[in-house]
Amino acid sequence: MAALENVSRRAVLLGLGAGALVLSLGLPSLAQEPEEPLKFGADAMPNGWRDDPRIFISIDPDGTVTVTVHRSEMGQGVRTSIAMAIADELEADWNRVRVAQAQADEPTFGNQDTDGSRSLRHFFEPMRRAGAAARLMLREAAADEWSVPVEEVVAENHVLSHAASGKQAGYGDMAARAAEGEVPARETLVLKSPDRFRYIGREDVGLIDNPGIVTGTAIYGMDAKAEGMLFAVVARPPVVGGRAVSHDAEAAMKVPGVQRVVMIDPPPQPSEFQPLGGVAVIATNTWAAMRGRDALNIRWEDGPHGTYDSEAFKAELEQAARSTDGTVVRNQGDALAALQTAQRRVEAEYYIPHLAQAPMEAPAALAMIRDGRCEVWACVQAPQVTRVRIAEKLGLPPEAVTVNVTLLGGGFGRKSKPDFAIEAALLSREMDGAPVKVVWTRDDDLHHSFYHTVSVERLEARLDDSGRPVAWLHRTAAPTIGSIFAPDPMQKLPFELGMGLTNMPLDIPNVRAENPKAQAHTRIGWYRSVSNIPHAFAIQSFIAELAHEAGRDHRDYLLDVIGPARKIDPTELGDVWNYGEDPARYPVDTGRLRRVIETVTEAAGWGRDMPARRALGLAAHYSFVSYVAVVAEVEVDETGEVRIPVAHIAIDCGPHVNPDRIRSQMEGAVIMGSGQALMSQITFAQGRAQQNNFDSYPVPRMDTAPREIHVHLVGGEDYGQPLGGVGEPGLPPVTPAIINAIFAATGQRIRRLPVGNQLSS
Amino acid sequence: MIPFRFALGAAFVAVSTTMAAADCAEHLALMDEVLDQASRESIAASSGGQGVAGAREARAMTGTEAPGNDGTATDTPPDEPQPTQAPGHAPVAEAGDRVQTLRAKVDEARALAGQDEAACRETLVTGLRELLSGEEEQPGS
């Protein structure tokens, strides 16, 4: 180390030493800063997390426990799961537990962005602590009331008791007294051991919102009502960045029921979550508003994206993916040199189109303004962002905006963007604060989404004599989500690349990943599992292609390429996101990946004889710090029609807090993934999305959905393990498993999604 | 803890001024430590959610700030990460893309170590120089 004696490694890290050279960089003042431990995951979130029981739990005199849930419910069951965690530690009787939805208020509740598959990952332990603290407060209140030591008071299933005196009380009897007590310090709390869990980990708890959903009393965004409410629809520019240059307001006003026609200015670009602008029609009912909109006869100016065409853009992306001037984002060994000398070289390009989240409930929001305050009801995944952006638009402080979060009829990332709620607030202001509900039709939703990106993924590999890959090159060309936040960054952001590209854990000595430039021509947003979709599709398809080239069984080959069980520090792979989690606590664990593959292939009967044109396909993927593998059984008839009689999916997401909901999320992922594989895509021509409704943007229905879905929960026994995500990680491996099965059944390799009619020719 | 740009500068000084005297392997080890720390800091700055990560990284890459009500920049949107980390942490965290790029460059140099020491060191110096010149172009840096 003699050569580095003037600048020790440590000194470089801390900015110490290095004499005059470093002094010239101005380091000494920074060196005065104390080094603090880094925070990850829940600890590092905006506004952090909270575990104060007074925020999340209230107990009525009749003993009814109300849990306030600050995460948005969109079918994933988070209101149930969070209530389970609290009720378990509280020792509450589940039949006496209710949930209430928190309004937007991150300073009070902690982070409320329901994205990233992290509600339980981040809040399971805080919510348990809140429940445990409340239980202790109840016991202390009883001990005080009965003048007995708190250690002798037991709280069990909604009853407080003291064995020696025979005294008993319900939670409701002690609630008021408990509320006056001090909240116990976090470090003094003793959480229940898993063998004493009443609800956590149980399959039969059910969905707390089910009664409301099945009886029609549950309130979604589209259900919100207020006295004197008006209804609005908006004619938005069909091309992002466009604007209305003329319209016929008079014609719209002639429609009975139409009250007002309002121009909404297009936002400056990049537009983040702002409304697209356009012309709004406000009426006494939705039908009148829609008919008024039809009469507007708008002339649009399309702006710079008016030539956006999906076929032409595909060619652009292919050209980019074949170029060598992309940014190198991972470079292990020397893949380029190894590829140049390859005897057995395989290459393939995969195309993944735009997708729309298309939640069953289209965006809808109600807003009213009164006495300097705005109140909103909306089906939003990001309540605080909604609150802040509306406050900015109206010139109010955030505290003057109340956002009531309804149930969401699906979200998939679309409802993280509050443009529709902002529209409602703006239109209410135009109507002197009257309540205005903005309704999006299905056409509106498909035409004006924040679409999943479109990408071309190019892979090249060199195989050794045994058929194993020794060099791997992956180029990903796709517009970035960053384009809605900043002036077109042109390249994927690190968090997008960290979704299965840079952190790809295959055991290959030479790996190179490149990211060429690609410009966005529409709004790109996150869609359930985000960039894992193209990365997993390409990588898992390519591995199957390599296995075929090598003449080996796909399952054995996949396990071989993953390599032995090992824990990999994601930072060493070049991942600088890791889903926000501590790399030490959340390494990439290939042993867990292998285990889900082994589980799912065994369950599916991998290797068994199949009838003609019927076969199994396999794929596996690590995302949102969980491990998932899928085997799809596919049959393809002579006309090219694809059926999926059976699908198996295995997940290892750490502890299984709510197994019923994990199963449900995996089932949903299989169905959604089959749509991506077989039928769904958004295309553009002249800058306009071409799909109008579910006739042209098909999604799986009962006759096309996989007929049997078997979910296999792997691991989960150890509550000392960190939790993984559940909402998103099921999706990425589904599509490649289906595509691999189609190849096995027909010999036809699909590299362009969706399959559509590619098998019928 | 120091901003990534200063760590880069110090690393550049260390590598470029000791080029002839040290094995490239030692330089690589030095760079690995810088990158490990910077990677962890970038991860720590993330919420784990795609919304905040997207906004933070896009603005960091392009040197822009969040749009305000009328399209003008605002300093700290309330939905952005609050300063839960140590002072001086944010600039490091914003450098995720640069950390990623430098990691790839360091790994490129690693492939040369033991075969062509001079090329290995030159690759490191080039990578650092490119990133540092990019840093200078970043508004406000």
Interface residues (C-beta under 8 A of the other chain):
Chain A: M1 A2 A3 L4 N6 V7 R9 A11 V12 L13 L14 G15 A18 L21 V22 L25 G26 L27 L30 A31 E33 P34 E35 E36 L38 K39 F40 G41 D43 A44 M45 P46 N47 G48 E106 N111 D113 D115 G116 R118 R121 H122 P267 P268 P270 S271 E272 Q274 T327 V328 V329 R330 N331 Q332 G333 D334 A382 Q384 V385 V388 E392 K393 G395 P398 G413 S416 T480 I481 G482 S483 I484 F485 A486 P487 P489 Q491 L493 P494 F495 L497 T502 W526 V530 T571 E572 G574 D575 V576 W577 N578 Y579 G580 E581 D582 P583
Chain B: M1 I2 P3 F6 A7 G9 A10 A11 V13 A14 T17 T18 A21 A22 E26 A29 L30 E33 V34 L35 D36 Q37 A38 S39 R40 E41 S42 I43 A44 A45 S46 S47 G48 G49 Q50 G51 V52 A53 G54 A55 E57 A58 R59 M61 T62 T64 A66 P67 G68 N69 G71 P77 P78 D79 E80 P81 Q82 T84 Q85 A86 P87 G88 G96 D97 V99 Q100 T101 R103 A104 K105 D107 E108 A111
